[in-house]
C-alpha cells in the first residue's frame, strides 16, 4: 500500500511539525511545506494533482489562490481550529474544511475521507462521506449537493441590478455611454454606482474629472479575496459624482490589467447589489473563451468582462453604423450572447455618412432580432450637474435622447421584455 503524497501549507499552525511527524503513521507523506501562497502555487504547478492541506492563515492566501488550485484539479482541504477559521474557509472557496487541533485526529479524518490508495482528492468522495468534524463548504456544488452538516453560507441582501455596457473594438463610446446612463438613472432617484472594469482602455476617472490616487476596483477585489469586503466598506472606495451617483475607478494604466482580479469581481458585484439600486459597469471589448489547456498560473486578460456579462441583469451592446463597425459587432455578438444571462439590448450609434436605418437592415439580414435603441451623439458636455437637477440633456428635444431616457426608465420596471423584438425602424 503506497503512501499518499500531500502538500502541507500550514506554517502558522502551532502543531504543523507534529502533523509532519505523524503523517507516515496514517499512510501519508508530506512532500513539500510551502511558507506562503506564492510558493504554494509554484509547487502545485509542478506537482500534478497532489492534494493540498492548507491553513487559512497561510501568508498571502486569498480566494484567487484557492480558485487557481481548484480549477487546476488540485484537491484542497482547509484546516480550521475553530468556527472562525471554518467560516473563513467558506469565504475563500476552500472546498472542504477539517476542524480540530489534534494532529492524530486530523490525519485520521483525511485518511478516512480519501483513502491512502488515492492519488488525488475527489470532491464527491469528501462530500458523500463527510463525517463528524469534516465540513464540505459548498465550493463543489456542481458535483454533488452539500452535506446538511455544512455551515450556513455568508450572504448579503441583494436588490441592486447590474447593467453591463459592452462594445467591440474601435472606440464605439462605451465609457461615455455608461457614464451618461448612470446619471440618467440617478436623475430618476436611484442610487447608482459606476464601475470601470475595462482592462484595455480605462478612462472613466479621466472623463469624469476625478483624480484617483489608487484603483478602487483593485482594492475592492483584494478585500473580496480575503472575505472582508462589506457594502459599507465598498462604498467608502467610491468617489461621489452627484448626490446619489458614485464612481469606482479602474486600473490606472492598461498595462496593469493583471491587478484587476476577475475571480473576485463576482463577489464585488454581489456586495455592490446590497449597497445601491443600479451598478453600471464599463467593460472592455475582449471576452474570454474558456479553455481546458490553460495552465495553473495563466490569467486571462478579458476574464473580467466575461464575469460582468454573466452576472449582469441587463447588457447594452453598442454598435456603430459604419460597415467596419457592423462587421466588428457581428463578429463578437455570438460570444456576447453566450456570456450574457440577462436582457440583451443593442445600442446603435450613427456615424458620419452611415445611417442607423441602413444598419438595422444589415443586422436584420444577419438574423439579429434583439431589442434596439438608437443612441444620441454624446460629448463630454453630456456630463454635468444638470443631469442630477433635472436639467441639461434631459430636456433635449431629440428623439434619440428621449428614447434613451425611456429605455433607462424601463430598467426600473423589472427585468425587461421577454419577447424578441424584430429590428425594424419602428423599434428605433
C-alpha positions in Angstrom: 0.0 0.0 0.0 1.7 3.2 -1.2 1.8 6.4 0.9 -0.4 9.3 -0.3 1.8 12.3 -1.1 0.4 15.7 0.0 1.5 19.3 0.2 1.1 20.8 3.7 0.8 24.6 3.5 0.2 25.5 7.2 3.3 27.1 8.6 1.4 29.2 11.1 -0.3 26.3 12.8 1.4 25.5 16.2 1.0 21.8 15.6 2.4 21.8 12.0 5.6 20.0 12.8 3.6 17.3 14.7 1.5 16.9 11.6 4.6 16.2 9.6 5.9 13.7 12.2 2.7 11.7 12.4 1.8 11.7 8.7 3.6 8.3 7.9 1.6 6.6 10.6 -1.5 7.2 8.6 0.0 6.3 5.2 0.5 9.9 4.2 3.8 11.5 3.0 4.3 15.3 3.3 6.4 16.0 0.2 6.5 19.9 0.4 5.9 22.5 3.1 5.5 25.9 1.4 5.8 29.0 3.6 3.4 31.3 1.7 0.8 31.2 -1.1 3.2 32.2 -3.8 5.5 29.3 -3.0 2.4 27.0 -2.9 1.3 28.0 -6.4 4.8 27.4 -7.7 4.9 23.9 -6.1 1.4 23.0 -7.2 2.2 23.9 -10.8 4.8 21.1 -11.0 3.3 18.6 -8.6 0.4 17.5 -10.8 -2.7 16.5 -8.8 -1.0 16.3 -5.4 -3.6 17.2 -2.7 -3.1 20.4 -0.7 -3.7 20.6 3.0 -3.8 24.3 3.8 -4.1 26.5 6.8 -6.3 29.6 6.4 -3.5 31.8 8.0 -1.0 30.9 5.2 0.7 34.3 4.3 -0.7 35.9 1.1 -3.5 33.4 0.8 -6.8 34.6 -0.7 -9.7 33.4 -2.7 -7.9 33.8 -6.1 -5.2 31.3 -5.0 -7.8 28.7 -4.0 -9.7 29.2 -7.3 -6.5 28.6 -9.2 -5.8 25.4 -7.3 -9.3 24.0 -7.6 -9.5 25.0 -11.3 -6.2 23.1 -11.9 -7.7 19.9 -10.5 -6.0 20.0 -7.1 -7.9 18.7 -4.1 -7.8 21.3 -1.3 -8.6 20.7 2.4 -8.6 23.6 4.8 -7.5 23.1 8.5 -9.7 25.0 10.9 -9.0 25.3 14.6 -12.4 26.9 15.4 -15.6 28.2 13.8 -13.9 31.4 12.7 -11.4 29.5 10.5 -14.1 27.2 9.2 -16.2 30.3 8.1 -13.1 31.7 6.5 -12.6 28.6 4.5 -16.1 29.1 3.2 -15.5 32.7 2.2 -12.3 31.9 0.4 -13.8 28.9 -1.5 -11.9 26.1 0.1 -14.0 23.0 -0.8 -13.6 21.1 2.4 -12.6 22.1 6.0 -11.5 19.8 8.8 -11.9 21.3 12.2 -9.8 20.3 15.2 -6.4 20.8 16.8 -5.3 17.2 17.3 -2.8 16.1 14.6 -3.8 12.4 15.0 -7.5 13.1 14.6 -6.8 15.4 11.6 -4.8 12.7 9.7 -7.4 10.1 10.7 -10.2 12.2 9.1 -8.1 12.8 6.0 -7.4 9.1 5.5 -11.0 8.2 6.2 -12.2 10.5 3.5 -9.8 9.9 0.7 -8.2 6.6 1.5 -4.4 6.0 1.3 -4.7 4.4 -2.1 -6.0 7.6 -3.7 -3.7 9.6 -6.0 -5.8 12.8 -5.5 -8.7 14.1 -3.6 -12.1 14.0 -5.2 -14.7 16.4 -4.1 -17.6 13.9 -4.5 -15.8 11.5 -2.1 -15.4 14.1 0.5 -19.0 15.4 0.4 -20.6 12.0 0.1 -18.7 10.5 3.1 -18.3 13.6 5.3 -18.0 12.6 8.9 -18.1 14.5 12.2 -15.7 17.4 12.1 -15.4 17.4 8.3 -17.3 20.3 6.7 -17.9 20.4 2.9 -18.2 24.2 2.3 -20.2 24.0 -0.9 -17.5 25.2 -3.3 -18.0 22.0 -5.3 -21.8 22.2 -5.6 -21.7 21.4 -9.3 -20.5 17.9 -8.5 -23.0 17.0 -5.7 -25.2 18.6 -3.1 -23.7 19.9 0.1 -24.0 17.8 3.2 -26.6 19.0 5.7 -23.8 19.4 8.3 -22.2 22.3 6.3 -22.2 25.7 7.8 -24.6 28.4 6.6 -23.4 30.4 3.7 -22.2 34.0 4.1 -24.7 36.1 2.1 -25.7 39.7 1.5 -29.2 41.0 0.8 -29.2 41.6 -2.9 -31.6 44.0 -4.6 -29.5 46.2 -6.9 -29.3 45.5 -10.7 -26.2 45.2 -12.8 -26.0 46.9 -16.2 -23.0 46.0 -18.3 -22.1 48.3 -21.2 -20.1 46.5 -23.8 -18.9 47.3 -27.3 -16.5 45.9 -29.9 -13.0 47.2 -30.7 -13.0 50.6 -32.4 -14.0 53.1 -29.7 -17.8 52.9 -30.0 -18.3 55.1 -27.0 -18.7 52.5 -24.1 -17.3 54.7 -21.3 -19.2 57.9 -22.1 -22.4 56.0 -22.7 -22.0 54.2 -19.3 -21.5 57.5 -17.5 -24.5 59.2 -19.2 -26.8 56.2 -18.5 -25.6 56.2 -14.8 -26.6 59.8 -14.5 -29.9 59.3 -16.2 -30.7 56.5 -13.7 -29.6 58.7 -10.8 -31.8 61.6 -12.1 -34.8 59.3 -11.5 -33.9 59.0 -7.8 -31.9 55.7 -8.0 -28.7 55.1 -6.1 -26.2 54.4 -8.8 -22.7 53.0 -8.7 -20.4 53.2 -11.8 -17.5 50.7 -12.0 -14.7 50.8 -14.5 -13.8 47.2 -15.3 -12.1 47.9 -18.6 -8.7 46.3 -18.9 -8.0 47.7 -22.4 -8.8 51.4 -22.2 -9.8 52.5 -18.7 -10.9 56.1 -18.9 -13.8 56.7 -16.5 -11.9 58.8 -14.0 -10.4 60.9 -16.8 -13.8 61.6 -18.4 -15.5 62.4 -15.1 -12.7 64.7 -13.9 -11.9 62.6 -10.8 -8.3 62.3 -9.7 -7.6 58.8 -8.5 -4.7 58.0 -6.2 -5.5 54.3 -6.2 -7.7 52.0 -8.2 -10.9 51.5 -6.3 -11.9 48.3 -8.1 -8.5 46.7 -7.5 -8.7 47.5 -3.8 -12.3 46.1 -3.7 -11.1 42.9 -5.3 -8.4 42.5 -2.8 -10.8 42.9 0.1 -13.1 40.4 -1.6 -10.3 37.9 -1.9 -9.8 38.0 1.8 -13.6 37.8 2.5 -13.6 41.2 4.3 -15.4 43.3 1.8 -18.8 44.7 3.0 -21.3 47.0 1.3 -20.2 49.8 3.7 -16.5 49.3 3.0 -17.1 49.1 -0.7 -18.9 52.5 -0.8 -16.0 54.1 1.0 -13.9 53.3 -2.0 -16.3 55.1 -4.4 -15.9 58.8 -5.4 -19.1 60.9 -5.5 -20.2 62.2 -8.9 -23.5 63.6 -7.6 -25.8 63.3 -4.6 -26.8 59.7 -5.5 -24.2 58.6 -8.1 -20.7 57.3 -7.2 -17.7 56.0 -9.3 -15.3 53.2 -8.5 -12.2 53.8 -10.7 -10.5 51.2 -12.7 -6.8 50.3 -13.3 -4.5 53.3 -13.7 -3.0 52.0 -17.0 -3.8 49.2 -19.4 -0.5 47.5 -18.7 -1.7 46.9 -15.2 -4.6 44.7 -16.2 -3.4 41.8 -14.1 -4.1 43.8 -10.9 -7.9 43.6 -11.6 -8.7 40.2 -10.2 -11.5 38.8 -12.4 -12.2 35.9 -10.0 -13.2 38.4 -7.3 -15.4 40.6 -9.5 -18.4 38.2 -8.9 -18.2 38.8 -5.2 -17.7 42.5 -5.7 -20.8 42.8 -7.8 -22.8 40.7 -5.3 -21.8 43.1 -2.4 -22.5 46.2 -4.6 -26.0 44.9 -5.2 -26.6 45.3 -1.4 -25.5 48.9 -1.4 -27.2 50.6 -4.4 -30.1 50.3 -6.8 -28.0 50.1 -10.0 -24.4 49.1 -10.8 -23.3 50.3 -14.3 -20.2 48.6 -15.4 -18.0 49.6 -18.3 -16.2 46.5 -19.7 -13.6 46.2 -22.4 -14.2 44.8 -25.8 -12.4 41.5 -25.2 -14.2 38.4 -23.9 -12.6 35.2 -22.6 -13.2 31.8 -24.2 -12.9 29.0 -21.7 -10.0 26.7 -22.4 -9.1 23.5 -20.7 -5.5 23.9 -21.9 -4.8 26.9 -19.7 -2.0 26.5 -17.2 -2.4 26.8 -13.4 -0.9 30.2 -13.3 -2.5 31.6 -16.5 -4.6 34.7 -16.0 -6.9 35.6 -19.0 -6.9 39.3 -19.7 -10.6 39.5 -20.6 -12.0 37.3 -17.9 -13.3 40.3 -16.0 -15.5 41.3 -19.0 -16.9 37.8 -19.2 -17.7 37.7 -15.5 -19.6 41.0 -15.6 -21.7 39.9 -18.6 -22.6 36.7 -16.9 -23.6 38.5 -13.7 -25.5 41.4 -15.3 -29.3 41.8 -15.3 -29.0 43.9 -18.4 -26.4 44.2 -21.2 -26.2 47.1 -23.6 -24.1 46.1 -26.6 -23.0 49.2 -28.6 -22.5 49.1 -32.3 -21.5 51.8 -34.8 -23.3 52.2 -38.1 -20.2 52.1 -40.3 -19.5 48.9 -42.3 -16.4 48.2 -40.2 -18.3 48.9 -37.0 -21.1 46.5 -38.0 -18.6 43.8 -39.1 -16.8 44.0 -35.7 -20.0 43.9 -33.8 -21.4 40.9 -35.7 -18.1 39.1 -35.2 -18.3 39.2 -31.5 -22.1 39.2 -31.0 -22.3 35.3 -30.7 -19.7 35.4 -27.9 -21.6 38.2 -26.1 -24.8 36.2 -26.3 -23.1 33.1 -24.9 -21.9 35.1 -21.9 -24.9 37.3 -21.2 -27.5 35.8 -18.9 -29.6 39.0 -18.6 -31.6 41.0 -21.1 -29.5 42.0 -24.1 -30.2 45.3 -25.9 -28.4 46.7 -28.9 -27.4 50.4 -28.7 -27.0 51.7 -32.3 -24.8 54.8 -32.8 -24.8 56.7 -36.1 -21.5 57.6 -37.7 -20.9 60.2 -40.4 -22.3 59.1 -43.8 -23.9 55.9 -42.4 -27.5 55.9 -41.3 -28.9 53.8 -38.5 -31.8 52.7 -40.8 -29.3 51.0 -43.1 -27.6 49.5 -40.1 -30.9 48.0 -39.0 -31.4 46.4 -42.4 -27.9 44.9 -42.2 -28.4 43.5 -38.8 -31.8 42.1 -39.8 -30.2 40.4 -42.8 -27.8 38.6 -40.5 -30.7 37.4 -38.3 -30.2 39.8 -35.3 -33.5 40.2 -33.6 -32.7 41.9 -30.2 -34.4 44.9 -28.8 -32.7 48.1 -30.1 -32.3 51.7 -29.0 -30.7 54.4 -31.1 -28.0 56.3 -29.1 -27.7 60.0 -29.4 -24.5 61.8 -30.2 -22.6 62.2 -27.0 -19.7 64.5 -26.0 -18.1 65.3 -22.7 -20.6 68.1 -22.4 -23.3 65.5 -21.9 -21.9 65.0 -18.4 -22.6 67.6 -15.7 -24.6 68.7 -12.7 -27.6 69.5 -14.9 -28.4 65.8 -15.0 -29.0 65.4 -11.3 -31.0 68.6 -11.1 -33.4 67.6 -13.9 -31.8 70.0 -16.4 -29.1 69.6 -19.1 -29.6 66.9 -21.7 -32.7 65.5 -20.1 -34.6 68.5 -21.6 -33.1 67.9 -25.1 -35.8 67.5 -27.7 -34.1 65.0 -29.9 -35.9 61.7 -30.4 -32.6 59.8 -29.6 -32.3 61.4 -26.2 -36.0 60.8 -25.3 -35.6 57.2 -26.5 -32.6 56.6 -24.3 -34.4 58.2 -21.4 -37.4 55.9 -21.8 -35.1 52.9 -22.1 -33.4 53.8 -18.8 -36.8 54.3 -17.2 -37.8 50.8 -18.3 -34.9 49.2 -16.4 -36.5 50.1 -13.1 -39.7 48.2 -14.0 -38.4 44.6 -13.9 -36.0 42.5 -16.0 -37.2 43.8 -19.3 -39.2 42.2 -22.1 -39.0 38.5 -22.5 -40.2 38.7 -26.1 -37.9 39.1 -29.1 -38.3 42.3 -31.0 -37.9 42.3 -34.7 -35.4 45.0 -35.6 -37.4 47.5 -37.7 -37.4 51.2 -37.8 -40.4 51.1 -35.5 -38.1 49.9 -32.8 -36.0 53.0 -33.2 
